Amino acid sequence: MCHDCSAGTAAPLGAPAASRRSFARFLAAGAGLTVLAACTPEAPAQVPPSSASASATSHPPVTPTPTPESTTAAPAPEAAAPAAPSPTPSPSAALPRQFSLTDPDSPWLIVNKHRPLVPADYVPADLVRPSIAMTASGEASLLNSTTAAAAEAMFAAAARDGVAMVLASGYRSYATQVATYNGYVAARGQADADTASARPGHSEHQTGWAFDIADGNGACGFQPCFADQPSAVWAKANAHRFGFVVRYPWMFHPVTGYYYEPWHLRYIGVEAATDMANRGVNTVEEYFGVEAAPGYP
């Protein structure tokens, strides 16, 4: 989900996919895209960033039966839009549950607009500052210990491939969310605030399992064009090897509740993340067989 939006930064890499080229042409044409936020910038101004991440040991492989892969129409794309996914994915059949989907200490926890944290003011007991490049400071530089270890391994691998990945925003406390969300409501009204900021207790950033990345050169931080930056391209192709997924994928906002956030990574464990990648399952809602959460109830 996103953003603290502590600015983030990074380096060079591969060619963007066709869908992102269409998206870039769409933005260039001036149509514009409201980027929703599951976590949000500290100040309700500037570009609306978007969005709302157990143990370091291996977990047994999961064998869910995902719903068919599909995509959803972006808000006025230039090219013909693919068929939209069902707002309520069919549950996975006989999914073996190694971890809870509701316990905040579980790597399989699902937090979205329908599934708030319980307790709402949850604080991870093992917050640490990972030894990685970052532009984040204060609480935003923290992750839970499992996510931090996986992030260190992933950032090191990216660096070996010549990609300068940076941590732009990590943990966000309940108190910080309250202040940020109330600021949006005061400035824009609640309806608009709900499209730009996660309600307190509904952000993955509060769990310690998620964080936002940036490129070392600072290009396109928390903007749609970040999808074409080296860190985003590398993470999309490789993050699963370290237990991470891109939590809010391209054109799946009817399921996740948020538009594409190539910067927002969520830890679910190597086995589950790799299984999602191999099966072509796009969202954790579909993978774990829970209902879509396009908006707050």
C-alpha positions, 0 to 999 in steps of 0.5 A, spaced: 500 500 500 504 505 500 507 511 502 509 514 507 511 518 502 518 519 504 521 520 497 525 514 494 531 513 489 535 508 484 539 506 478 538 503 470 535 496 467 530 492 463 525 494 458 518 495 460 512 491 458 507 492 453 501 494 458 506 499 461 508 502 455 500 503 454 500 506 460 505 511 459 502 513 453 496 514 456 499 518 461 502 522 456 496 523 452 494 527 459 488 523 461 491 522 468 490 517 473 488 517 480 493 513 484 489 510 490 493 509 496 494 504 502 499 508 505 500 515 504 505 521 504 506 524 510 503 531 508 496 531 504 499 535 498 503 534 492 502 528 487 497 523 491 502 517 492 498 511 492 496 505 497 496 502 503 509 486 508 514 469 520 520 468 521 526 467 516 525 460 516 522 456 510 515 454 510 512 448 506 510 449 499 502 451 498 498 448 493 492 453 492 488 453 486 488 460 484 482 463 480 483 464 473 488 470 471 485 476 468 485 484 468 481 490 469 480 496 465 484 502 467 481 508 467 480 510 460 486 507 457 489 508 450 488 501 447 482 496 448 482 494 455 482 487 457 476 483 461 475 486 468 476 480 473 471 478 478 470 483 484 469 477 488 475 471 486 472 464 487 476 461 493 482 457 492 480 449 493 482 446 499 488 451 500 492 448 506 493 453 511 500 454 514 499 461 517 493 465 519 490 470 514 488 474 520 493 474 525 498 480 524 504 476 526 503 471 520 506 472 514 500 470 510 496 476 514 491 479 509 489 487 510 485 491 505 479 495 505 475 489 508 480 486 513 482 491 518 488 489 523 485 487 529 487 490 534 487 496 530 493 499 534 497 493 533 505 494 533 510 489 531 514 486 537 520 485 533 521 492 529 528 493 526 532 497 522 535 493 516 542 494 513 540 497 506 540 503 503 534 508 504 531 515 504 526 513 510 527 515 517 524 515 524 519 509 524 519 509 516 526 506 516 523 500 520 521 493 518 519 486 522 525 482 523 523 477 518 522 482 512 528 486 514 532 480 513 529 478 506 530 485 504 537 485 506 538 479 501 534 482 496 537 489 496 544 485 495 542 481 490 539 487 486 546 491 487 550 485 484 545 486 478 547 493 478 540 495 480 541 501 486 534 499 490 532 504 496 527 503 502 523 509 501 518 507 506 517 502 511 513 501 518 507 506 519 504 506 526 497 507 528 498 514 530 501 516 524 496 513 520 490 517 524 494 524 523 495 523 516 488 520 514 485 526 518 489 531 515 486 528 508 479 529 511 480 536 513 483 538 506 479 534 502 473 531 505 472 523 507 470 521 500 476 524 497 481 522 503 479 514 502 482 514 495 488 518 497 490 515 504 488 508 507 484 509 513 487 508 520 488 500 521 487 498 514 495 499 512 500 494 510 505 498 513 503 498 520 504 490 520 511 491 518 510 486 513 510 491 507 515 497 504 516 501 499 522 501 494 525 507 490 531 508 485 537 510 487 537 516 482 530 518 485 526 518 479 519 517 479 518 516 486 511 514 488 509 516 481 506 511 475 512 512 471 516 508 477 514 502 473 519 503 468 525 504 473 530 499 474 528 497 481 521 496 479 523 492 473 528 488 477 523 487 483 517 485 479 522 479 476 525 477 482 522 479 488 518 472 489 525 469 490 526 473 496 519 472 499 516 478 496 510 480 491 508 486 488 502 487 492 498 492 488 499 489 481 497 493 474 489 493 473 487 489 479 484 495 483 477 492 483 480 486 487 485 490 491 482 496 492 488 500 489 491 502 483 498 499 480 503 500 485 510 498 483 513 500 489 509 497 494 512 490 496 509 485 501 513 479 504 509 472 504 514 467 504 519 464 499 514 458 497 508 462 497 511 468 493 514 463 488 508 459 487 504 465 486 509 467 480 509 460 477 501 459 477 500 466 474 496 469 480 496 476 481 493 478 488 494 475 495 486 476 495 485 471 489 491 466 492 488 465 499 481 465 496 478 471 500 473 476 497 475 482 493 476 489 497 475 495 492 472 499 497 470 500 504 464 497 506 
